[in-house]
Amino acid sequence: MKIGGAGAALLLAALALAGCGGGFGGPKREQPEVVVDPNAYPVNYRKQVVSILLASLTDRADYQGALIAAPQLKPIGQSQHYVVCLQLNGHNQRKDKMVVFLEGVPTQFIDAKPEFCADAAYQPYGELQDMMPTAR
């Protein structure tokens, strides 16, 4: 089939219009942009931290007498992030740890700097005690 100059121009115009309308499926709809808050409050932080500790702690003594504080916004680098402070008391040796959250999800489990947890209001961490691994 041979298309003349006018036919080719008409075909190109039709294709261009189809592209503007979102294709053959109808008008193009704009998708709302999903906005994620990097500092979303970690609602289930106690359970999330249990999961991290179960994967990280191998000594049963670390689970006994553990304390946890509610999340607080703290400066981390150039921005603020929620931080949960922990005290682990295994073998009569206190270990201060912290969990850093981003978008409501734990991203780091690290040794706590004194200035990060100095004002933490610790509470007993019963969930961790209940999840203590059995002796081997």
TIMARVEX-552322 format. One line per field, with one value per residue (C-alpha): residue number from 0; x negated, y negated, z. Coordinates in pm, 1 decimal, decimal comma. Layout:
BEGIN
resi <- c(NUM/...)
X <- c(X/...)
Y <- c(Y/...)
Z <- c(Z/...)
This chain:
BEGIN
resi <- c(0/1/2/3/4/5/6/7/8/9/10/11/12/13/14/15/16/17/18/19/20/21/22/23/24/25/26/27/28/29/30/31/32/33/34/35/36/37/38/39/40/41/42/43/44/45/46/47/48/49/50/51/52/53/54/55/56/57/58/59/60/61/62/63/64/65/66/67/68/69/70/71/72/73/74/75/76/77/78/79/80/81/82/83/84/85/86/87/88/89/90/91/92/93/94/95/96/97/98/99/100/101/102/103/104/105/106/107/108/109/110/111/112/113/114/115/116/117/118/119/120/121/122/123/124/125/126/127/128/129/130/131/132/133/134/135)
X <- c(0,0/-135,2/-66,2/-90,5/-228,5/110,6/186,8/-148,5/-90,0/255,4/112,5/-159,9/96,2/317,3/24,2/-79,2/273,6/289,0/-32,8/110,7/419,6/231,5/239,1/529,5/638,9/803,0/691,0/368,7/431,4/177,6/72,4/54,3/-302,4/-360,3/-517,0/-708,0/-791,9/-1151,2/-1062,8/-744,1/-692,9/-779,3/-442,8/-544,5/-893,9/-888,7/-814,3/-1050,8/-1334,9/-1261,6/-1315,3/-1650,5/-1767,8/-1667,1/-1885,0/-2174,5/-2201,5/-2335,1/-2392,6/-2076,9/-2206,7/-2161,7/-1783,4/-1749,0/-1660,8/-1659,0/-1517,7/-1377,7/-1286,8/-1021,8/-1140,9/-1280,9/-1383,4/-1759,9/-2003,7/-2177,8/-2413,3/-2233,7/-1880,4/-1664,7/-1566,9/-1377,2/-1606,8/-1512,2/-1756,1/-1814,0/-1997,6/-2109,1/-2242,9/-2400,7/-2668,8/-2632,1/-2770,6/-2549,6/-2548,5/-2384,5/-2251,1/-2030,5/-1816,9/-1787,0/-1464,0/-1401,5/-1047,5/-924,8/-1154,8/-1467,6/-1781,6/-2068,9/-2143,5/-2454,0/-2630,6/-2464,5/-2655,0/-2605,3/-2451,6/-2181,5/-2041,9/-2126,8/-1767,7/-1597,4/-1306,2/-1365,4/-1093,0/-1112,6/-1121,5/-896,7/-845,5/-1214,9/-1216,4/-920,9/-1106,5/-1429,9/-1580,0/-1586,7/-1911,4/-2102,7)
Y <- c(0,0/-337,9/-646,0/-989,2/-1302,6/-1411,4/-1061,4/-1041,3/-1380,5/-1267,5/-944,5/-1134,8/-1378,5/-1091,4/-921,0/-1246,1/-1301,4/-944,8/-1005,7/-1315,9/-1133,7/-865,7/-608,3/-398,4/-328,6/-666,0/-992,0/-990,4/-1009,4/-1166,1/-939,1/-1111,5/-1131,5/-915,6/-1125,5/-926,4/-1096,3/-1007,8/-1085,2/-885,8/-784,6/-414,4/-299,1/66,1/-16,8/226,2/526,6/403,3/373,4/724,2/858,6/681,2/800,3/1160,0/1152,1/969,0/1095,9/1444,1/1424,7/1496,1/1276,8/968,1/1019,8/1009,3/674,3/498,6/146,5/-54,1/-420,0/-565,3/-702,6/-1054,5/-1272,5/-1320,8/-1485,7/-1223,8/-1380,5/-1662,7/-1556,2/-1430,8/-1067,9/-877,0/-694,1/-426,5/-385,4/-49,0/69,1/430,1/561,9/896,7/1031,8/726,3/514,1/238,8/192,6/-118,9/-63,2/-256,6/-179,5/-445,9/-460,3/-594,7/-610,1/-427,8/-130,3/-39,9/-92,6/-74,1/102,2/-57,5/-147,4/-453,2/-776,1/-915,8/-1239,8/-1051,1/-856,9/-1076,2/-1202,9/-871,9/-767,5/-392,2/-136,7/239,0/423,3/719,3/816,2/890,4/1096,6/1298,0/1365,6/1477,4/1768,0/2102,0/2240,0/2466,8)
Z <- c(0,0/-106,1/108,2/-50,8/115,1/246,9/377,3/556,1/717,3/830,3/976,2/1167,3/1305,1/1422,9/1593,6/1761,5/1893,5/2021,7/2215,5/2379,5/2497,1/2688,3/2410,9/2301,0/2658,3/2709,2/2862,9/3057,7/3431,9/3656,9/3938,9/4275,3/4393,2/4697,1/4968,7/5228,5/5554,0/5645,5/6004,9/6032,6/6393,9/6439,2/6572,1/6630,8/6751,4/7045,0/6820,6/6549,0/6799,8/6933,4/6580,5/6552,6/6893,0/6827,9/6517,2/6687,9/7044,5/7102,9/7478,7/7681,1/7962,2/7741,9/7747,8/8126,2/8275,7/7938,5/7927,5/7635,4/7583,8/7353,4/7018,7/7017,7/6724,7/6734,8/6493,6/6280,0/6027,1/5845,6/5941,1/6225,6/6277,3/6541,6/6780,8/7034,9/7323,8/7492,6/7799,3/7806,0/8136,0/8059,1/8295,5/8521,9/8241,5/8104,6/7728,0/7588,1/7237,4/7001,4/6700,1/6429,0/6226,6/5877,8/5738,2/6049,8/5983,7/6184,3/5975,9/6225,7/6555,1/6703,4/7026,7/7175,3/7208,0/7559,7/7431,1/7241,0/7535,2/7835,0/7858,8/7773,9/7996,7/8019,2/8086,2/8140,1/7809,1/7886,9/7521,9/7493,4/7811,1/7676,8/7350,7/7517,3/7325,1/7503,1/7640,0/7409,3)
